[in-house]
Amino acid sequence: MTTSIKAVRRMPLWAKVLGAVVLVFVLLLAGLRLAVIPALGDIFGEETHDRSGPALLESIQDMSRYDAASGNFQVVVDLEKDTKYLPDAIKGTRVLYVGAGTVDAYVDLGKVAKSDVTVDKDRTSATLRLPHAALGKPALDPDRSYAVSKQRGLFDRITDLFSGNPNDEQAVQKLAARHIGDAAKESELTARAEQNTTAMLKGLLGSLGFTAVNVTYGA
């Protein structure tokens, strides 16, 4: 009776062979993804070719704003995604990303109406009322932005093997841009832009013979 039970529980030879083949295949793919065997890239002589098509002009917009100041910002983003009831080693990601970019502050001169400009009859004194300076969209610098580290669970690594874009950093880049934009709002960038715009207009009108130039901001 004991011998009969052991015979039933014994794994067939073909099942053992199939299991070993599947295990080797998974380990090989994981090794390629994790660069455990980086020398394979040199053996096969990997090359990079840029076959991108030419950039197409979609539209042209006339600009009436004066870019008066630009701020350089840098932020360290620590983005972590967890899955309920599963440890991070199995399912979860964490990316440490350094985002560097700029935010421009500008004054939209296109919004200045005729009633916002007053010139005396002698053309020696001028008063201008301009809209407050505004902030442009944050622009990340790809040359100064980079991922410091990436931690991914086993399930995420296996998924990346069959993913069309395993290195997608769009989420962390958007988060970095948002933090940079928030930092620009808290800075004195718009105040500096208004100061520079005032100095520019006084210099320009001064060269045209105006001896008194008053610039204010507001609706």
C-alpha positions as CSV (number, residue, x, y, z in Angstrom):
1,M,0.0,0.0,0.0
2,T,2.9,2.4,0.8
3,T,4.6,1.7,-2.5
4,S,1.4,2.4,-4.4
5,I,1.0,5.9,-2.8
6,K,4.6,6.8,-3.6
7,A,4.1,5.8,-7.2
8,V,1.1,8.1,-7.5
9,R,2.8,11.1,-5.9
10,R,6.0,10.7,-8.0
11,M,6.4,13.5,-10.6
12,P,6.7,12.2,-14.2
13,L,10.1,12.7,-15.9
14,W,8.5,14.9,-18.7
15,A,7.1,17.2,-16.0
16,K,10.5,17.7,-14.4
17,V,12.1,18.4,-17.8
18,L,9.4,20.9,-18.7
19,G,9.6,22.7,-15.3
20,A,13.4,23.0,-15.7
21,V,13.1,24.4,-19.2
22,V,10.5,27.0,-18.0
23,L,12.7,28.0,-15.1
24,V,15.7,28.5,-17.2
25,F,13.7,30.6,-19.7
26,V,12.4,32.9,-17.0
27,L,15.8,33.3,-15.4
28,L,17.3,34.1,-18.8
29,L,14.7,36.8,-19.5
30,A,15.1,38.2,-16.0
31,G,18.9,38.2,-16.5
32,L,18.6,40.2,-19.7
33,R,16.3,42.7,-18.1
34,L,18.4,43.2,-15.0
35,A,21.7,43.3,-17.0
36,V,23.0,40.3,-15.1
37,I,24.8,39.3,-18.3
38,P,25.7,42.7,-19.7
39,A,28.4,41.2,-21.9
40,L,25.8,39.9,-24.4
41,G,25.3,43.5,-25.7
42,D,29.0,43.5,-26.7
43,I,28.9,40.1,-28.2
44,F,26.0,40.9,-30.6
45,G,27.5,44.4,-31.4
46,E,24.4,46.5,-30.6
47,E,24.1,49.7,-32.6
48,T,21.7,52.6,-32.5
49,H,20.1,54.1,-35.6
50,D,18.0,57.2,-35.7
51,R,15.3,56.7,-38.4
52,S,13.0,59.4,-37.2
53,G,11.2,61.4,-39.9
54,P,11.5,65.2,-40.3
55,A,9.7,67.4,-37.8
56,L,6.6,68.9,-39.2
57,L,5.4,72.5,-38.6
58,E,1.9,72.3,-37.2
59,S,1.2,76.0,-36.5
60,I,2.7,79.4,-36.0
61,Q,1.5,81.8,-33.3
62,D,2.4,85.5,-33.1
63,M,3.8,86.3,-29.6
64,S,3.1,89.6,-28.0
65,R,4.5,88.8,-24.6
66,Y,7.8,90.0,-23.1
67,D,9.7,87.2,-21.4
68,A,11.3,89.2,-18.6
69,A,12.7,86.6,-16.3
70,S,13.5,82.8,-16.2
71,G,14.0,80.7,-13.1
72,N,16.0,77.4,-12.9
73,F,14.7,74.8,-10.6
74,Q,15.6,71.3,-9.4
75,V,13.6,68.8,-7.5
76,V,14.1,65.3,-6.3
77,V,11.0,63.2,-6.8
78,D,10.5,60.0,-4.8
79,L,7.5,58.2,-6.3
80,E,6.4,54.9,-4.8
81,K,3.5,52.7,-5.8
82,D,2.4,49.9,-3.5
83,T,-0.1,47.1,-4.0
84,K,-2.4,46.0,-1.2
85,Y,-1.7,42.7,0.5
86,L,1.5,42.1,-1.5
87,P,5.0,42.9,-0.4
88,D,7.1,45.4,-2.5
89,A,9.5,42.6,-3.5
90,I,6.6,41.0,-5.4
91,K,4.5,43.9,-6.7
92,G,5.5,47.5,-6.3
93,T,7.7,50.2,-7.8
94,R,9.7,53.1,-6.4
95,V,11.6,55.6,-8.5
96,L,14.0,58.3,-7.3
97,Y,14.2,61.0,-10.0
98,V,16.1,64.3,-10.3
99,G,14.1,66.8,-12.3
100,A,15.7,70.0,-13.5
101,G,13.9,72.6,-15.6
102,T,13.0,76.2,-16.1
103,V,10.0,78.4,-15.7
104,D,9.6,81.7,-17.6
105,A,7.8,84.8,-16.3
106,Y,6.4,87.1,-18.8
107,V,4.2,90.2,-19.3
108,D,1.6,90.0,-22.0
109,L,1.9,93.3,-23.8
110,G,-0.9,92.2,-26.2
111,K,-3.4,92.9,-23.5
112,V,-2.5,96.6,-23.2
113,A,-5.3,98.8,-24.5
114,K,-5.0,102.3,-25.8
115,S,-6.6,103.5,-22.6
116,D,-3.7,101.9,-20.6
117,V,-1.2,104.3,-22.2
118,T,-1.2,108.0,-21.4
119,V,1.2,110.5,-23.0
120,D,1.3,114.2,-22.3
121,K,1.1,116.7,-25.1
122,D,4.8,117.5,-25.0
123,R,5.6,113.8,-25.4
124,T,8.0,113.9,-22.4
125,S,5.9,112.0,-19.9
126,A,4.2,108.6,-20.2
127,T,2.1,106.4,-18.0
128,L,1.6,102.8,-18.7
129,R,-0.7,100.3,-17.0
130,L,0.3,96.7,-17.7
131,P,-1.2,93.3,-16.7
132,H,0.6,91.5,-13.9
133,A,3.4,89.1,-14.9
134,A,2.4,85.5,-15.4
135,L,4.3,82.2,-15.3
136,G,4.8,79.9,-18.3
137,K,4.6,76.2,-18.2
138,P,7.6,74.3,-16.6
139,A,10.0,72.9,-19.1
140,L,12.1,69.9,-18.0
141,D,15.7,69.8,-19.3
142,P,16.4,66.2,-20.5
143,D,20.1,66.8,-20.2
144,R,19.9,67.6,-16.5
145,S,17.1,65.3,-15.5
146,Y,17.7,61.6,-14.7
147,A,16.5,58.6,-12.7
148,V,18.8,58.0,-9.7
149,S,17.4,54.6,-8.9
150,K,14.5,52.3,-9.9
151,Q,13.2,49.5,-7.6
152,R,10.6,47.1,-9.1
153,G,8.9,44.0,-7.7
154,L,9.4,40.6,-9.3
155,F,6.0,40.8,-11.0
156,D,6.7,44.3,-12.4
157,R,10.1,43.1,-13.8
158,I,8.4,40.1,-15.6
159,T,5.7,42.4,-16.9
160,D,8.4,44.8,-18.3
161,L,9.9,42.0,-20.3
162,F,6.7,41.9,-22.5
163,S,5.9,45.6,-22.3
164,G,6.2,47.9,-25.3
165,N,7.7,50.7,-23.1
166,P,9.3,49.3,-19.9
167,N,11.2,52.5,-19.2
168,D,8.3,54.9,-19.3
169,E,9.0,57.8,-16.9
170,Q,6.0,59.9,-17.9
171,A,4.4,59.8,-14.5
172,V,7.5,60.9,-12.6
173,Q,8.3,63.6,-15.2
174,K,4.8,65.1,-14.8
175,L,5.2,65.0,-11.1
176,A,8.6,66.8,-11.3
177,A,7.1,69.4,-13.6
178,R,4.3,70.0,-11.2
179,H,6.6,70.5,-8.2
180,I,8.8,72.9,-10.2
181,G,5.7,74.9,-11.2
182,D,4.6,75.0,-7.5
183,A,8.1,76.2,-6.5
184,A,7.9,78.9,-9.2
185,K,4.7,80.2,-7.8
186,E,6.2,80.5,-4.3
187,S,9.3,82.3,-5.7
188,E,9.8,86.0,-6.6
189,L,9.9,85.2,-10.3
190,T,6.9,87.3,-11.3
191,A,8.1,90.3,-9.2
192,R,11.5,90.1,-10.9
193,A,9.7,90.0,-14.3
194,E,7.8,93.1,-13.6
195,Q,10.9,94.9,-12.4
196,N,12.8,93.9,-15.6
197,T,9.8,94.9,-17.8
198,T,9.7,98.3,-16.1
199,A,13.4,98.8,-16.7
200,M,13.1,97.8,-20.3
201,L,10.2,100.2,-21.0
202,K,11.9,103.1,-19.2
203,G,15.1,102.5,-21.2
204,L,13.2,102.2,-24.5
205,L,11.0,105.3,-24.0
206,G,14.0,107.2,-22.6
207,S,15.8,106.7,-25.8
208,L,12.8,108.2,-27.6
209,G,13.0,111.4,-25.6
210,F,10.7,110.6,-22.6
211,T,12.1,112.0,-19.4
212,A,9.3,110.7,-17.1
213,V,8.0,107.1,-17.4
214,N,5.6,105.6,-14.9
215,V,4.8,101.9,-15.2
216,T,2.1,100.3,-13.0
217,Y,0.7,96.8,-13.0
218,G,-2.9,95.6,-12.4
219,A,-6.3,95.3,-14.1
